[in-house]
Amino acid sequence: MYEVNFNRKLSLKEKFFSLSGGYVLCILLLTAIGLFTLYSAAGGSMSPWAQNQLIRFCFCLVLMFVLAFMDVHLYLKYSYFAYFVVLFLLIVVEIYGHVGMGAQRWIDLKIFKLQPSELMKISMVLFLAKYFHGSTLAQIESVKGIIAPAFMALFPTALIILQPDLGTALMLMFTTMVVFFCVGVQMWKFLLLGGGALVFAPIAWHFLHDYQKNRVLTFLNPERDPLGTGYHIIQSKIALGSGGVFGKGFLGGTQSHLNFLPEKHTDFIFTMLSEEFGLIGGVVVILLNLILIIYGYMFAYRITSYYGKLVVIGLNTNYFMYVFINIAMVLGLLPVVGIPLPLISYGGTVMLSVMASFGIILCMDINRNVNLGRRSFHED
Amino acid sequence: MNRDNDKGKILLKRTLITAAVMVLLFFGLIVRLYYLQVVEGEKYQMLSDENRISTRVLVPPRGRIYDRNGGMIAENMQNFQALIIAEQTPDIDITLNRFKKIIPLSEGEEQKIRRDIKNSKPFMPVKLKDNLFFDEIAKLQLYAPDLPGIVIDEGLNRIYPEQSYSSAFLGYVGSVSPEELSSDPLLAVPGFKIGKAGLEKKFENKLRGKSGNVKLEVNAYGRIMKEIERQNGIEGEPIHLTVDMRLQHVAQDAFGDESGGAVVLDVHSGDILAFVSVPSFDPNLFTNGISLANWQALLQNERKPLTNKIISEHYSPGSTFKIVVALAALEEGIITEKTRFNCTGAMKLGKHKFHCWKHSGHGWLNVVEALKHSCDIFFYEVALKLGIEKIASMARKLGFENTFHLGFNNMQKGLMPDKEWKEKRFHEKWQQGETVIAGIGQGYVLATPLQLATMLARVVNGGYEIVPHFTKLSLKEKEKIKKLPISQKNIEIVKKGLFEVVNGVGGTAGRARFDVNGAKMGGKTGTTQVRRISLKERKSGIIKDADLPWKLRNHALFVGYAPHDNPKYAVAVIVEHGSSGSGVAAPIASKILKTAVELGI
């Protein structure tokens, strides 16, 4: 069934030499740009943002390599387990949320706030990858074969909606759908699902809390927000547009520094970057992210195992969602949702989740020639 | 195995589609970025500047005003005021209540503030309180975070150190009314004051100066970060007046509690040396908006402090008009110095009988004696012979019906009636009896004290057509003063009469005479009726004017000049309801002229 020489474990040295240097370089470049922008956002100071961000990044970089150099079989073996652990955490946090209104939705790890919903994005991909790895095309194309994974995806999504964290829930849902699409679920099932959602939505609506309903309404219609998310988006467009081709120069962004731009160090950091570095800066950031994503697809192409391919496709989609939603939002193309620009925005949670994804993607790529048979893990 | 192959193929196909969509979406972002930063870049550049650059108008100091001797009579004083910008405060009621806890506001003030906020654009600052003390400013700054939209502004207040001594001619400044708005950005500055009356209004263009502006970079909360550009304005021009405040004080004080006015002219140039209207008011009251109580007090005072008695009221000139008639008669050759008429106390004209003020009559007298005794009959006769047209012509030459381009509010033109005027006004023919009473300055004839002073100045300066004014004439303008076609000989005859009025034995203003190193004054009294005397009263003749209620008493007038030998100063004095020109007006005029001579202005 499989060739023995590819099934042996790789040495650390071998792993290191098959690591994609270009991929890591892109990550380092984006982080560097982020640190410069945070330095400027603080008015030319390492504190309070750039310094913390640098420390976090170093930690995350170590984590990324640890995950990259781990035994690929472990991922496959513990994919389901990880999913259920995270699902458990999600339920725990949700119960706490019900017990005390406004309770934390995260677990404090001192340097980072661990959000189970963030972890769910990764473990969901691992879960689905393992599930479809073990399925035949006939099973995938049958209704019976996708009911279980569909349920496993919808349940945590519903929990996250209730948190209520619609942004994360929608990202999770979208990633799931991309995975379903890639493995070959027929188009008519997506259409059916869409129709079903339309019917189901009013019923689900009925079960939501008032404050949850309000959150959804505000999300759908930002003008509802009395503080005016509209104001944010207008200011964002002004700051960005006034940057022109070459920008106002490092530390020279008037709109950002004069506080016209809200959240300049987190969700709206791309605006500040584009004000100071102009079209050139903005395009460089978009292209670096595009290169990362294309790298991901290149990995997916050359990885031999179905599991590995699917993990990379899922995590890559997840990363794409972050970048696209954030930039489209500050450019006024999407409603304002609280999604940061990974690697550049200030904040630990997303950095942790994204760097962990990169680590797993790299691990899949390092072990691209390792043949994980459909049932190979049973014999391991 | 085949199926596994198909599974891989589908994955590859579907993944390629996904990847292509993602690449397309990313290029969509780049296109959008290009659109915002390059296609619409200029627009956003402009919006960004609008966001951060706030242009403020710099108010130049208003031109100072000096008197003849360089004394400051209008200047500017620093004034700190609290303003509120409606659009920068989330809740006006809350902010105002907090402000009131720090600086109390009266109910009236609060009402006015709310009205102002309602009537002005939300970004325009509205004044809450001015003339803040330093401790109040400190408190406001301390509580600034709780007072969004409230700013402290430093401005300049107009102040008048001479207070009520300068109000008659300086006028006052006040807030800009909507109809006064023009393209000058200064007028839109909150609390900006412009001249509303008097010289402040007349010289507004010179005094105002030119606005400057400063471009400031502000942050999202409106805090000023730095100054980008400054263009200083041009300070208002100083104005140097011809008024001598020393003389002004003496002249105003001479009135005591009387109501009236006095104007002193330099007879050779027309310089106004003093300009008094009493009772007067403190123009400083108007600078910050006069209080209702003060305003009501000014309006309800029966002696009308807000009416300028020198130019905004006209009176029957009475006997002072005899100067005009005498000069006209001499010039026309109707009489000579030697021509005499017999005064029997009354003169008959048709059915009417015209009386002299002295019922027993003056007997035979010439023009000098007629002026000295102010004989009415003499001037009735002369007026009849002259005719109204000749009288009117001389009066107009001497300044009647002229406002001299002084440019004050509510100036009266006076009235010199003639046949044409009566035809137009009443569609009636001129009556000879009307000429008779015009001959003693009664009837339709009306003149302002300024016109009377000008009349006398033009006579005693040898017939030069001087025009009263407040700012010194240039040499060229002085040379331009025209000589009227009046003979010096006749002027001397009239002057002799005026000299006798004061200095002659039995002259009507004998009590007013003075002698300062040989400098003496001349002049003419006038007492004009405010009401008609009934025939009954005339017959009984016992009601004394002084016993009547104030409002019904006669006006007292005096016009005078000094020194007699070489006239330099001319004065006109009106004491409203002062009863007697000789008894009340002449002493005031005397005091003024004496001071002028002593000061040697």
Interface residues (C-beta under 8 A of the other chain):
Chain A: T136 L137 A138 I140 V178 F181 C182 V183 G184 Q235 K237 I238 A239 L240 G241 S242 G243 G244 V245 T254 Q255 L258 N259 F260 S274 G278 L279 G282 V283 I286 N289 L290 I293 I294 Y297 A300 Y301 Y306 K309 L310 I313 T317 F320 F324 I327 A328 L331 L333 R374
Chain B: R3 D4 D6 K7 G8 I10 L11 L12 R14 T15 T18 A19 M22 V23 L25 F26 L29 I30 R32 L33 Y34 L36 Q37 V38 E40 G41 K43 Y44 Q45 L47 S48 D49 N51 R52 E217 V218 N219 A220 Y221 M225
